[in-house]
Amino acid sequence: MAARQLVVDVHTHLYLPRYASILRQRNTVPKIVTRVRDDGCKEERLVILKDEPSGGRPIGASYTERNEKLKFMKKHGIDISIVSTANPWLDFLQPKEAHDLAVKLNDDLEEYCSTSPTVRGTSMKQLYGFGLLPIVPHVGIDSLLETVKQISASSHLKGLIMGTRGIGKGLDDEELDPLWAAISEAGLTVFLHPHYGIPQEAWGEKDNGHVLPLALGFPMETTIATTRLILSGVFDRFPSLRLLLAHSGGALPQLSSRLASCIVHDPIVASRLKHDARFYLGKLYLDAVSYGSEELGFVSDVLARSNRYETGSNNVDQASRSIGSGRMLFGTDHPFFPPLASSEKWKSVVENLDAIENVQGWSEVDKIGVKGGNAISLFNL
């Protein structure tokens, strides 16, 4: 099977057994609790947010067991998955505990991936991973750099997943500059994923389940964190930093021109950046987890136009939507949002693949790239 024809899932999660065991021992969020359902059967529920609706979400083997991940991939025609620990990562631990657990979980994930089957007709494994950093408040930078070295030395870990709070002050904290430098030098990709969302009071008193926090809160968290990174000049200081945004970049593509206008009119930041804010969006990678072809097409346009906004550029031509596709990668968000019946295929797979297939202005080559070729190139598989 030619590499350009492979389907690669870059947004797919797991809770390694060591990590799940810790969550089962906890009495406060995050935690895994066991309860008895109305039918008398026991079930485990994952609670990762304060005031989480429905007392968390039911979980099963698909959250922790590799065979279930591989079965899911086979059923849906996914050849390779770049798996990552699902939120909340190590945020609830003290620095020493977080460091020790990060090292152990990265070793666990390397074994999880390195002992997975190969993709038929290739030398590639079916599973690769994003490692973890002990990026918690008050952690020493040496601890973070040591863990970057561990991930970089692991054959099957191709980057790291990171939340938006950094070491307490956000990702625009200058104390993280040595970390961005080390990640850039190692050629690792940072998968930026939300967890904290928007304060609960923003959603009002009506019970809307998980809809508002997940559909709006998570993407806005990503939007704000990435904007703060842009405003801080991180992408000017570390132009080779590779950042992959969850959920197609949240609302950042839609708001990028408004952002650029606000910067120009604000004396505090007007001269801080080397380029127009819209330039930096073209340096990002975005997953294609948006569920609609029109949304993917729009995001692709925003990425494609970025070079027009490089300082000194004379390029005023309308960029081809095809150009933006090169920085977009298929994802499923497995094992979240399962189908209601075991015989059904997951909507997150079917709808996101259909969305890629139906983007107007993308060639077949572009679509093959978004489905898998771009990931194979980015992660040097």
C-alpha positions in Angstrom: 0.0 0.0 0.0 1.5 3.3 -1.0 2.1 5.8 1.8 0.1 8.5 0.1 -3.0 6.3 0.3 -2.9 5.7 4.0 -5.5 7.1 6.4 -3.8 8.6 9.5 -5.7 9.7 12.6 -3.8 12.4 14.5 -6.5 13.2 17.1 -7.2 9.9 19.0 -6.9 9.4 22.7 -6.3 6.8 25.4 -5.9 6.4 29.1 -3.0 4.1 29.6 -3.6 1.5 32.4 -1.1 3.2 34.7 -2.9 6.5 34.3 -6.4 5.0 34.6 -5.3 3.2 37.8 -4.4 6.6 39.4 -7.7 8.1 38.4 -9.6 5.2 40.0 -7.8 6.0 43.3 -8.8 9.6 43.4 -11.7 11.2 45.3 -11.7 14.6 43.5 -11.8 15.6 39.9 -10.3 14.2 37.7 -11.3 10.7 38.7 -12.9 7.5 37.5 -15.8 6.4 39.7 -17.9 3.2 39.8 -21.6 3.4 40.1 -24.6 1.1 39.8 -27.0 1.8 36.9 -30.8 1.6 37.1 -30.6 -1.9 35.7 -28.4 -3.0 38.5 -25.2 -3.3 36.5 -22.0 -1.6 37.5 -20.3 1.0 35.2 -17.3 3.2 35.4 -17.6 6.9 34.7 -14.9 9.4 33.9 -15.2 12.8 35.5 -12.7 15.3 34.2 -14.5 18.7 34.6 -16.0 20.5 37.6 -19.8 20.3 37.7 -19.6 17.8 34.9 -23.1 17.0 33.5 -24.6 13.5 34.1 -21.9 12.7 36.6 -19.3 12.2 33.9 -19.3 9.9 30.9 -19.4 6.1 30.9 -16.1 4.5 29.9 -15.1 1.0 28.9 -12.2 -0.9 27.3 -12.0 1.5 24.3 -10.5 4.1 26.6 -7.6 1.9 27.9 -7.0 -1.2 25.9 -4.9 -1.3 22.7 -6.8 -4.1 21.1 -9.9 -2.0 21.2 -8.1 0.9 19.5 -6.9 -1.5 16.8 -10.3 -3.0 16.3 -11.8 0.6 15.9 -9.1 1.4 13.4 -9.7 -1.8 11.4 -13.5 -1.3 11.3 -13.1 2.3 10.0 -10.2 1.8 7.6 -7.7 3.8 9.6 -4.2 2.6 9.0 -2.2 4.6 11.5 -3.1 6.4 14.7 -1.0 9.0 16.5 -2.4 8.4 20.0 -2.3 10.8 22.9 -3.2 10.7 26.6 -6.6 12.4 27.0 -7.0 15.4 29.2 -6.4 16.3 32.0 -2.9 15.0 31.6 -0.8 15.6 34.8 -2.3 18.9 35.9 -3.6 17.6 39.3 -0.1 16.5 40.5 2.8 18.2 42.3 5.9 18.8 40.2 7.9 15.8 41.4 5.0 13.4 41.0 4.2 14.8 37.6 7.8 14.4 36.4 8.0 10.8 37.6 4.7 9.8 36.2 5.4 11.6 32.8 8.6 9.5 32.4 6.8 6.3 33.2 3.8 7.1 31.0 6.1 8.0 28.1 7.9 4.7 28.5 4.5 2.9 28.6 3.3 4.8 25.4 6.5 3.9 23.6 6.0 0.2 24.4 2.3 0.5 23.4 3.3 1.8 20.0 6.5 0.0 19.3 4.9 -3.4 19.9 1.9 -2.6 17.7 1.4 -4.4 14.4 2.9 -3.0 11.2 0.8 -1.5 8.4 0.6 -4.2 5.7 3.0 -3.6 2.9 5.1 -1.1 4.8 7.6 -0.9 7.7 5.4 1.6 9.6 3.7 0.7 12.8 -0.1 1.1 13.2 0.5 3.2 16.4 2.7 6.2 17.2 2.2 8.6 20.0 2.4 12.1 21.5 4.3 12.0 24.8 3.6 14.0 28.0 5.4 16.7 29.8 5.2 17.4 33.6 4.0 20.9 32.7 2.4 21.9 36.0 2.7 25.0 38.2 6.1 25.4 39.9 7.8 22.7 37.9 11.5 23.4 37.1 12.4 24.0 33.5 15.1 21.3 33.8 12.4 18.8 34.4 10.6 19.8 31.2 13.8 19.8 29.2 14.7 16.3 30.5 11.3 15.0 29.4 11.6 16.6 25.9 14.9 14.6 25.6 13.1 11.4 26.6 10.4 11.9 24.0 12.9 12.9 21.3 14.9 9.7 22.0 11.8 7.5 21.8 11.4 6.0 18.3 7.7 6.0 18.2 6.8 9.2 20.0 6.5 11.9 17.4 5.6 14.9 19.5 3.8 15.8 22.7 0.3 16.8 23.8 0.0 19.9 25.9 -2.8 21.8 27.6 -3.2 25.6 27.6 -2.2 26.6 31.1 1.6 26.0 30.9 3.2 26.2 34.3 0.5 28.4 35.7 0.6 31.6 33.7 -0.3 30.3 30.2 1.7 29.3 27.2 2.8 32.9 26.6 4.9 32.9 29.8 8.5 33.9 28.9 9.7 31.2 31.3 8.7 28.6 28.7 11.1 30.0 26.0 13.7 27.3 26.8 11.0 24.7 26.3 9.9 26.1 22.9 13.6 26.2 21.9 14.2 22.6 22.9 11.0 21.3 21.2 11.9 23.2 18.0 15.4 21.9 18.0 14.2 18.3 18.5 11.8 18.7 15.6 8.8 17.6 17.7 5.2 18.6 17.1 3.1 20.1 19.9 -0.5 19.0 19.9 -2.3 21.8 21.6 -5.5 20.4 23.2 -8.1 22.2 25.4 -9.3 21.0 28.8 -10.5 24.0 31.0 -13.0 25.6 28.7 -15.0 28.7 29.7 -16.1 29.5 33.3 -19.3 27.6 34.1 -21.4 30.8 34.7 -21.1 31.7 31.0 -23.4 28.8 30.2 -26.3 29.8 32.4 -28.5 27.7 34.6 -30.4 25.7 31.9 -29.2 22.1 31.7 -27.7 21.7 28.2 -25.6 18.6 29.0 -22.1 18.6 27.6 -23.0 20.6 24.5 -21.9 24.2 25.4 -18.6 23.3 27.2 -17.5 20.9 24.4 -18.9 22.6 21.3 -18.0 26.1 22.3 -15.9 26.1 25.5 -13.1 23.9 24.3 -12.6 25.6 20.9 -12.6 29.0 22.4 -10.0 27.9 24.9 -7.8 26.9 22.0 -8.5 30.2 20.2 -7.4 32.2 23.2 -4.3 30.2 24.0 -3.0 30.3 20.5 -3.8 34.0 20.1 -1.8 34.7 23.3 1.1 32.7 21.8 1.0 34.8 18.7 0.8 38.1 20.6 3.8 37.1 22.8 6.0 36.7 19.7 6.7 33.0 20.3 6.5 32.3 16.5 8.9 35.1 15.8 11.4 33.8 18.3 10.9 30.2 17.3 9.9 30.2 13.7 10.4 26.4 13.3 8.0 25.6 16.2 5.4 23.1 15.0 2.0 23.5 16.6 -1.0 21.3 15.8 -4.3 22.7 17.0 -7.2 20.6 18.0 -10.7 21.1 16.5 -9.5 22.9 13.4 -8.1 25.8 15.4 -11.4 26.7 17.2 -12.6 30.2 16.2 -9.1 31.5 15.4 -9.5 31.3 11.6 -12.9 33.1 11.6 -11.5 35.8 13.9 -8.0 36.2 12.5 -8.7 39.4 10.4 -10.5 41.0 13.3 -7.5 40.1 15.5 -5.1 41.7 13.0 -7.2 44.9 12.9 -7.2 45.1 16.7 -3.5 44.7 16.9 -2.8 47.5 14.4 -5.0 49.9 16.4 -3.5 49.0 19.8 -0.3 50.8 20.7 0.6 48.2 23.3 1.1 45.4 20.7 1.2 47.2 17.3 5.0 47.1 17.0 5.5 43.9 18.9 5.2 41.4 16.0 7.3 41.1 12.9 4.3 40.3 10.7 0.6 40.7 10.4 -1.2 38.3 12.7 -2.7 36.5 9.7 0.7 35.4 8.6 1.2 33.2 11.7 -1.9 31.1 11.0 -0.1 29.7 8.0 2.6 28.4 10.2 0.2 26.3 12.2 -1.1 22.8 11.6 -4.8 22.1 12.2 -6.7 18.9 12.7 -9.7 18.4 10.4 -12.1 17.6 13.2 -14.8 20.1 12.2 -17.5 17.8 10.8 -18.3 19.9 7.8 -16.8 20.5 4.3 -17.7 24.2 4.3 -15.8 24.7 7.5 -12.8 22.8 6.3 -12.8 24.8 3.1 -12.9 28.1 4.9 -10.1 27.1 7.3 -8.1 26.0 4.3 -8.6 29.4 2.6 -7.4 31.2 5.8 -4.2 29.1 5.9 -3.6 29.5 2.2 -3.6 33.3 2.3 -1.1 33.7 5.1 1.9 34.5 2.9 0.2 37.6 1.7 0.6 39.0 5.2 4.4 38.5 5.5 6.1 41.8 6.0 7.5 43.0 2.7 5.4 40.6 0.6 4.1 41.9 -2.7 1.8 38.9 -3.2 -1.7 40.1 -3.6 -3.1 37.2 -5.7 -5.9 35.1 -4.4 -4.3 32.0 -2.9 -5.5 28.5 -4.0 -7.6 26.7 -1.4 -5.4 23.7 -2.2 -2.4 25.3 -0.5 -4.1 25.4 2.9 -4.9 21.7 2.7 -1.2 20.9 3.2 -1.5 21.9 6.9 -4.6 20.0 7.7 -4.8 16.5 9.1 -7.6 14.0 9.7 -8.7 13.1 13.3 -11.5 11.3 15.1 -11.4 12.3 18.8 -11.8 8.5 19.6 -12.9 7.1 22.1 -15.2 10.1 22.8 -18.6 10.4 21.2 -19.2 6.7 20.6 -22.2 5.5 18.5 -25.4 4.5 20.3 -25.3 1.0 18.9 -22.2 -1.2 18.7 -22.9 -2.1 15.0 -22.8 1.5 13.9 -19.7 3.3 12.6 -18.6 6.3 14.6 -19.9 9.6 13.3 -16.6 11.3 14.1 -15.0 9.1 11.5 -17.7 9.0 8.9 -18.6 12.7 9.0 -15.0 14.0 9.1 -14.0 11.8 6.2 -17.1 12.9 4.2 -16.2 16.5 5.0 -12.7 16.0 3.6 -14.1 14.3 0.5 -16.6 17.1 -0.2 -14.5 20.2 0.1 -14.9 22.2 -3.1 -11.5 23.2 -4.6 -9.5 20.4 -3.1 -8.0 18.0 -5.7 -7.8 14.2 -5.1 -4.2 14.7 -4.1 -5.1 17.3 -1.6 -7.7 15.0 0.0 -5.3 12.1 0.1 -2.9 14.5 1.9 -5.4 15.5 4.5 -6.5 12.0 5.1 -3.0 10.7 5.8 -0.2 12.0 3.5 0.3 15.2 5.4 0.7 13.4 8.7 3.2 10.9 7.2 5.3 13.8 6.1 4.9 15.9 9.3 5.8 13.0 11.6 8.4 11.6 9.2 6.8 8.1 9.3 
